[in-house]
Amino acid sequence: DVEASKKLFVAMGGTAIKPGDFELVRFPGVIVNLHLRQPAPPANGGTVGSAVNHVGFIVNDVQASIARWKAAGVPVEPGNNGRLDQAYVTTPDGLRIEILEDKSQTVPIRHEHVHFYLPAAVIPEARDWYVKIFGAKPGVRADSPVADVPGVQLRFAKTATPAVTTKGRVLDHIGFDVKNMDAFVKRLEAAGIKLERPVLRNDKTGDALTFIQDPWGTYIELNE
């Protein structure tokens, strides 16, 4: 439901824009593309159970945000183990969003992380893949591996349930901007990574986009 999702994201502090055919909601750090796929995702097509279990946003004050969002009809769940600096929002279509707190940030809400849930045995390989392909900086947070790229932290948690691809689910793909598509594609090909679709270039702007998939099922858009 594009309109319901747009309303929810705007209530959370995003700004709705429509530069082209799709509805978009912009937050500091990320643009959410809202597009009604045909056919619609399956009944269990939320993020939980896919390679990307949830995405994460940071607010100045979790409890104040919860009160404001609940008044606007946003479905909010409490944090884990009674934590007051954490909450969760799950959209009606099944997109799970973790909310964390940073009282020092200068904006009310911003995007912070993408959280992959993968079998424990493949997590080191998965982090190394994002380091190699996207130049991410490896690190550790709360004893769990992470990888940082400008604008987002990629986090990895273990799950005993085999993850399925994001493609076709409510969070169909994540996306990254690249500076030079032709050069980037050459790097991908040298690494043995196939494009999911040919590079599409905008004749008016010269910009380009294409898609790849990581080895664990996360569908990824690349924008020049």
GULOTI-890699 format. One line per field, with one value per residue: residue number from 0; residue in three letters; x, y, z of N, C-alpha, C in turn. Coordinates in steps of 0.02 Angstrom, whole numbers, always signed. Each point is the difference from the previous one (the first is absolute). Layout:
BEGIN
n c(NUM:...)
res c(ALA:...)
n.u c(X:...)
n.v c(Y:...)
n.w c(Z:...)
ca.u c(X:...)
ca.v c(Y:...)
ca.w c(Z:...)
c.u c(X:...)
c.v c(Y:...)
c.w c(Z:...)
% end
This chain:
BEGIN
n c(0:1:2:3:4:5:6:7:8:9:10:11:12:13:14:15:16:17:18:19:20:21:22:23:24:25:26:27:28:29:30:31:32:33:34:35:36:37:38:39:40:41:42:43:44:45:46:47:48:49:50:51:52:53:54:55:56:57:58:59:60:61:62:63:64:65:66:67:68:69:70:71:72:73:74:75:76:77:78:79:80:81:82:83:84:85:86:87:88:89:90:91:92:93:94:95:96:97:98:99:100:101:102:103:104:105:106:107:108:109:110:111:112:113:114:115:116:117:118:119:120:121:122:123:124:125:126:127:128:129:130:131:132:133:134:135:136:137:138:139:140:141:142:143:144:145:146:147:148:149:150:151:152:153:154:155:156:157:158:159:160:161:162:163:164:165:166:167:168:169:170:171:172:173:174:175:176:177:178:179:180:181:182:183:184:185:186:187:188:189:190:191:192:193:194:195:196:197:198:199:200:201:202:203:204:205:206:207:208:209:210:211:212:213:214:215:216:217:218:219:220:221:222:223)
res c(ASP:VAL:GLU:ALA:SER:LYS:LYS:LEU:PHE:VAL:ALA:MET:GLY:GLY:THR:ALA:ILE:LYS:PRO:GLY:ASP:PHE:GLU:LEU:VAL:ARG:PHE:PRO:GLY:VAL:ILE:VAL:ASN:LEU:HIS:LEU:ARG:GLN:PRO:ALA:PRO:PRO:ALA:ASN:GLY:GLY:THR:VAL:GLY:SER:ALA:VAL:ASN:HIS:VAL:GLY:PHE:ILE:VAL:ASN:ASP:VAL:GLN:ALA:SER:ILE:ALA:ARG:TRP:LYS:ALA:ALA:GLY:VAL:PRO:VAL:GLU:PRO:GLY:ASN:ASN:GLY:ARG:LEU:ASP:GLN:ALA:TYR:VAL:THR:THR:PRO:ASP:GLY:LEU:ARG:ILE:GLU:ILE:LEU:GLU:ASP:LYS:SER:GLN:THR:VAL:PRO:ILE:ARG:HIS:GLU:HIS:VAL:HIS:PHE:TYR:LEU:PRO:ALA:ALA:VAL:ILE:PRO:GLU:ALA:ARG:ASP:TRP:TYR:VAL:LYS:ILE:PHE:GLY:ALA:LYS:PRO:GLY:VAL:ARG:ALA:ASP:SER:PRO:VAL:ALA:ASP:VAL:PRO:GLY:VAL:GLN:LEU:ARG:PHE:ALA:LYS:THR:ALA:THR:PRO:ALA:VAL:THR:THR:LYS:GLY:ARG:VAL:LEU:ASP:HIS:ILE:GLY:PHE:ASP:VAL:LYS:ASN:MET:ASP:ALA:PHE:VAL:LYS:ARG:LEU:GLU:ALA:ALA:GLY:ILE:LYS:LEU:GLU:ARG:PRO:VAL:LEU:ARG:ASN:ASP:LYS:THR:GLY:ASP:ALA:LEU:THR:PHE:ILE:GLN:ASP:PRO:TRP:GLY:THR:TYR:ILE:GLU:LEU:ASN:GLU)
n.u c(+43:+8:-64:-18:+44:-20:-62:+17:+34:-49:-44:+46:-14:-22:+28:-64:+25:-11:+65:-29:+4:+51:-35:+30:+34:+21:+51:+30:+38:-64:-14:-63:+8:-58:-3:-60:+31:+4:-19:-45:+41:+26:-47:+51:-14:-1:+34:-36:+55:+9:+44:-44:+15:+39:-26:+48:-37:+28:-26:-20:-64:+15:-3:+30:+42:+3:-1:+44:+35:-8:+8:+50:-8:+63:+1:+6:+56:-2:+53:+56:-24:-54:+42:+17:+61:-48:-22:-57:+3:-58:+14:-59:+47:+23:+12:+50:-10:+65:-19:+54:+37:+4:+5:+60:-40:+14:-23:-67:+13:+38:+16:+6:-42:+30:-47:+53:-45:+58:+8:+16:-1:-49:-10:+56:-22:-59:+27:+42:-57:-32:+49:+1:-66:-14:+57:-45:-4:+36:-43:-7:-63:+3:+64:-30:+13:+32:-29:+42:-51:+19:-27:+32:-22:+37:-52:+31:-57:+11:-24:-41:-39:+1:+40:-53:-3:+25:+22:-46:+37:-28:+57:-14:+26:+65:+27:+49:+28:+17:+64:+25:-59:+27:+36:-56:-34:+53:-1:-66:+8:+51:-50:-23:-19:-56:-15:-47:+20:-5:+55:-42:+12:-7:-33:-44:+10:+2:-43:+21:-34:+13:-7:+20:+24:+1:+51:-27:-12:+45:-56:+43:-26:+29:+10:+7)
n.v c(-59:+29:+18:-60:-28:+39:-8:-65:-2:+35:-39:-43:+47:-44:+16:+4:-33:+29:-14:-59:-62:-4:-22:+53:-24:+62:-35:+33:-11:+8:-26:+0:-49:+28:-65:+2:-54:-27:-56:+9:+19:-60:-37:-42:+49:+1:+42:-15:-36:+63:+8:+49:-12:+54:+61:+46:+36:+60:+9:+62:-19:-62:+15:+57:-35:-49:+47:+33:-55:-21:+64:-13:-52:+15:-63:+11:-37:-21:+26:-31:-47:+34:-4:+59:-21:-45:-6:-28:+11:-30:+13:+20:+17:+11:+63:-33:+47:-3:+24:+38:+16:+63:+19:-18:-39:+30:-60:+8:-19:-54:-21:-61:-53:-50:-40:-34:-48:-31:-59:-20:-57:+37:+20:-31:-49:+7:+11:-50:-27:+29:-24:-58:-8:+21:-30:-41:+35:-56:-23:+17:-20:+10:-11:+39:-34:+53:+37:+52:+27:+51:+22:-58:-33:-49:-27:-47:-35:-48:-43:-38:+50:-42:+50:+34:+3:+61:-24:+45:+16:+18:-23:+21:+59:+0:+60:+5:+59:+0:+15:-57:-4:+26:+40:+15:+1:+31:+34:+8:+13:+39:+16:-8:+64:-33:+42:+21:+58:+12:+34:+37:+36:+53:+4:+22:-42:-56:+4:-48:-56:-45:-66:-17:-59:+10:-37:+42:+31:+45:+24:+24:+61:+12:+59:+26)
n.w c(+0:-58:-3:+25:-41:-50:+19:+8:-56:-26:+32:-24:-45:-46:-57:-17:-52:-59:-10:+3:-20:+42:+52:+24:+51:+12:+26:+49:-53:-19:-58:+21:-44:-14:-16:-28:+24:-60:+29:+48:+49:+14:+30:-7:-42:+68:+38:+54:+1:-20:-49:-13:+63:+2:+0:+10:+42:+4:+61:+14:+2:+17:+65:-14:-39:+47:+46:-35:-12:+62:+17:-44:+42:+17:-24:+65:+2:+63:+30:-12:+42:-20:-51:+27:-19:-3:-63:-20:-65:-8:-63:-22:-43:+62:-12:+28:+45:+13:+58:-7:+52:-21:+63:-26:-36:-57:-19:-7:-63:+0:-61:+29:-2:-33:+25:-19:-10:+16:-29:+62:-34:-27:+63:+19:-39:+29:+60:-11:-21:+50:+35:-33:-4:+62:+16:+28:+56:+9:+44:+64:+10:+65:-12:-44:-55:-22:-48:-2:-32:-39:+57:+8:+53:-24:+31:+35:+0:+45:-43:+35:-22:-51:-18:-20:-65:-4:-57:-14:+53:+58:+26:-61:+14:+13:+10:-44:+13:-64:-2:-19:-31:-54:+38:+32:-57:-24:+57:-9:-65:+19:+43:-63:+10:-11:-49:+42:-25:-66:-6:+35:-55:+39:-57:+44:+50:-38:+52:+40:-11:+47:-1:+61:+17:+65:+19:+44:-58:+18:-24:-45:+7:-58:+28:-61)
ca.u c(-43:+47:-22:+6:+71:+24:-27:+37:+69:-4:-14:+62:+47:+25:-29:-25:+17:-17:+35:-15:-58:-8:-4:+61:+3:+71:+26:+72:+37:-31:-63:-43:-39:-63:-23:-45:+22:-51:-49:+21:+39:-40:-27:+56:+53:+33:+73:+20:+7:+41:+70:-1:-52:-28:+43:+3:+1:+19:-37:+28:-31:-45:-65:-38:-18:-53:-62:-21:-19:-62:-55:-11:-22:+56:+4:+65:+9:+54:+66:+15:+17:-20:+42:-36:+34:-10:-69:-7:-59:-11:-51:-52:+25:+50:+68:+19:+46:+25:+9:+49:+3:+63:-23:+46:-5:-28:-63:-46:+3:+44:+13:+65:+30:-35:+20:-5:-3:+27:+30:+62:+60:+14:+4:+65:+5:-46:+29:+58:-26:-17:+64:+33:-38:-21:+50:-23:+51:-22:+4:-39:-46:-33:+27:-24:+35:-33:+40:-25:+9:-27:-72:-36:+39:-26:+8:-10:-19:-10:-66:-2:-47:+30:-28:-21:+17:-43:-33:-70:-31:-18:+63:+25:+73:+34:+34:+59:+22:+69:+21:+12:-32:+38:+58:-24:-22:+60:+23:-45:+12:+64:-10:-45:-68:-41:-54:-68:-30:+49:+4:-48:+26:-49:+26:-3:+47:+61:+6:-11:-15:-2:-12:+37:-24:+56:-5:-46:-69:-20:-4:+34:-1:+58:-16:+56)
ca.v c(+59:+56:+58:-13:+1:+70:+35:-22:+27:+72:+8:-13:+56:+4:+49:-32:+33:-41:+29:-38:-44:-33:+39:-7:+35:+13:+11:+7:-63:-51:+12:-59:-2:-36:-20:-57:-53:-48:-5:+23:-49:-52:+19:+2:+34:+52:-5:-55:-62:+13:+14:+63:-7:+66:+59:+37:+73:+32:+60:+36:-21:-55:+4:+56:-20:-49:+34:+39:-46:-35:+47:+5:-64:-44:-57:-1:-53:+18:-28:-65:-3:+61:+58:+61:+34:-41:-18:-29:+14:-47:+28:-49:-47:-44:+27:+10:+57:+11:+70:+9:+70:+38:+67:+52:+12:+66:-7:-40:-70:-15:-71:-19:-65:-56:-58:-65:-60:-53:-55:+22:-21:+41:+71:+29:+5:+52:+65:+9:+14:+72:+36:-5:+27:+70:+38:+12:-5:-50:+17:-40:+38:-44:-68:-26:+32:+53:+30:+68:+38:+66:+8:-57:-55:-66:-42:-71:-41:-70:-29:-72:-11:+21:+62:-1:+62:+59:+16:-16:+12:+70:+34:-37:+9:+59:+33:+40:+44:-9:+60:-14:-65:-43:-26:-44:-62:-37:-30:-55:-55:-30:-40:-56:+17:+14:+49:-28:+29:+44:+69:+45:+69:+53:+41:+72:+18:-38:-46:-70:-46:-71:-39:-61:-35:-29:-73:-24:+15:+71:+33:+64:+48:+45:+62:+46)
ca.w c(+0:-7:+37:+72:+17:-4:+59:+59:-2:+11:+71:+36:-11:-69:-45:-61:-63:-58:-57:-61:+4:+64:+62:+40:+64:+13:+67:-1:-7:-42:-34:-2:-62:+10:-66:+5:-45:-23:+53:+66:+37:+32:+65:+48:-36:+37:+3:+45:-39:-59:+17:+37:+51:+14:-8:+63:+1:+62:+18:+57:+62:-19:+33:-28:-68:+6:+17:-59:-53:+18:-11:-73:-25:-18:+45:+34:+49:+47:-11:+30:+71:+34:-18:-16:-55:-60:-16:-66:-40:-55:-44:-15:-51:+29:+4:+70:+9:+68:+18:+54:+24:+5:+20:-24:-72:-16:-37:+40:-18:-57:-12:+27:-17:-30:+41:-33:+42:-42:+39:+32:-37:-60:+17:-18:-73:-22:+14:-44:-68:-3:+4:-65:-55:+10:+38:+68:+52:+49:+70:+47:+43:+48:-12:-64:-56:-39:-54:-10:-62:+14:+7:+29:+28:-15:+59:-15:+58:-19:+6:-13:-55:-64:-27:-70:-36:+9:-63:-1:+65:+10:-11:-59:-8:+26:-57:+11:-53:-22:-38:-70:-10:-46:+37:+53:-31:-18:+62:+16:-47:+18:+60:-16:+18:-59:+8:-3:-60:-32:+24:-32:+6:-13:-55:+17:+53:-6:+57:-17:+55:-13:+60:+13:+59:+37:+0:+51:-18:+3:-65:+10:-55:-6:-35:-13)
c.u c(+45:-21:+6:+73:+28:-23:+39:+70:+1:-13:+62:+52:+30:-36:-20:+19:-20:+33:-16:-62:-13:-8:+64:-10:+74:+11:+73:+33:-32:-62:-38:-42:-63:-30:-43:+19:-60:+34:+28:+42:-46:-21:+55:+59:+30:+75:+23:-2:+40:+72:+7:-58:-34:+50:-5:+4:+18:-43:+34:-24:-52:-69:-43:-23:-58:-67:-28:-25:-65:-60:-17:-20:+55:+3:+70:+0:+57:+66:+10:+17:-13:+42:-42:+32:-5:-75:+1:-65:-4:-58:-54:+21:+57:+72:+16:+54:+19:+11:+48:+8:+71:-20:+44:-10:-40:-65:-46:+3:+46:+6:+69:+27:-48:+24:-15:-4:+18:+24:+69:+62:+18:+11:+68:+8:-45:+28:+59:-23:-16:+62:+34:-38:-14:+51:-21:+57:-24:+9:-41:-43:-36:+18:-25:+35:-44:+46:-31:+15:-28:-76:-36:+48:-36:+15:-19:-15:-14:-72:+3:-46:+31:-35:-19:+16:-49:-44:-72:-36:-11:+62:+35:+76:+24:+37:+60:+13:+73:+19:+5:-26:+42:+60:-22:-21:+60:+29:-43:+14:+66:-5:-49:-72:-39:-53:-67:-39:+52:-2:-49:+23:-54:+29:+2:+54:+68:+11:-18:-19:+2:-12:+48:-33:+60:-10:-51:-72:-22:+6:+23:-4:+63:-20:+63:-22)
c.v c(+62:+60:-9:+2:+70:+39:-18:+30:+75:+15:-10:+54:+4:+54:-34:+42:-46:+31:-35:-43:-28:+50:-13:+36:+7:+11:+18:-69:-51:+28:-66:+5:-43:-15:-62:-52:-42:-65:+25:-54:-52:+22:+5:+38:+59:-10:-58:-65:+9:+16:+66:-4:+66:+54:+41:+75:+24:+63:+34:-29:-54:+7:+57:-17:-49:+34:+37:-46:-37:+46:+7:-67:-47:-58:-8:-56:+20:-33:-66:+8:+66:+61:+60:+38:-39:-12:-31:+25:-53:+27:-53:-52:-44:+24:+15:+53:+5:+75:+3:+74:+28:+72:+56:+17:+64:-3:-45:-75:-9:-75:-18:-66:-45:-63:-65:-55:-60:-58:+20:-16:+45:+74:+30:+10:+56:+69:+14:+16:+74:+43:+1:+37:+75:+41:+15:-10:-50:+23:-47:+47:-50:-74:-31:+37:+52:+21:+67:+25:+70:+0:-58:-51:-65:-45:-72:-37:-70:-22:-74:-17:+22:+62:-9:+66:+56:+12:-24:+11:+75:+45:-39:+4:+59:+31:+41:+46:-15:+59:-13:-71:-46:-31:-49:-68:-42:-35:-60:-60:-35:-43:-57:+13:+20:+52:-36:+28:+46:+71:+43:+71:+50:+47:+74:+19:-34:-49:-71:-40:-71:-36:-60:-35:-28:-76:-28:+25:+72:+31:+72:+42:+43:+60:+41:+71)
c.w c(+0:+42:+75:+22:-1:+61:+62:+1:+10:+73:+42:-11:-69:-40:-65:-61:-57:-61:-66:+9:+70:+57:+40:+67:+18:+75:-6:-3:-46:-35:-4:-64:+12:-68:+7:-52:-20:-19:+67:+35:+32:+70:+53:-28:+35:+2:+43:-39:-64:+22:+37:+49:+16:-19:+63:-10:+69:+11:+59:+66:-17:+31:-26:-70:+2:+13:-61:-55:+16:-11:-73:-30:-22:+49:+30:+51:+47:-17:+35:+74:+37:-16:-20:-57:-65:-9:-69:-32:-54:-42:-13:-51:+25:-2:+73:+5:+73:+11:+59:+14:-1:+15:-27:-74:-14:-40:+42:-13:-60:-7:+26:-25:-37:+36:-36:+53:-43:+44:+25:-42:-58:+17:-15:-75:-26:+13:-47:-71:-7:+7:-68:-55:+8:+39:+71:+50:+52:+71:+42:+42:+45:-14:-65:-57:-35:-56:-16:-70:+14:+3:+32:+29:-19:+59:-16:+65:-24:+10:-16:-58:-65:-27:-73:-32:+18:-62:+1:+66:+9:-3:-55:-6:+41:-59:+23:-60:-17:-45:-75:-15:-43:+36:+54:-28:-20:+62:+19:-44:+17:+62:-11:+17:-63:+16:-5:-58:-32:+29:-41:+12:-20:-53:+18:+51:-7:+57:-21:+62:-25:+66:+3:+59:+38:+5:+50:-10:+5:-70:+9:-63:+3:-42:-11:+16)
% end
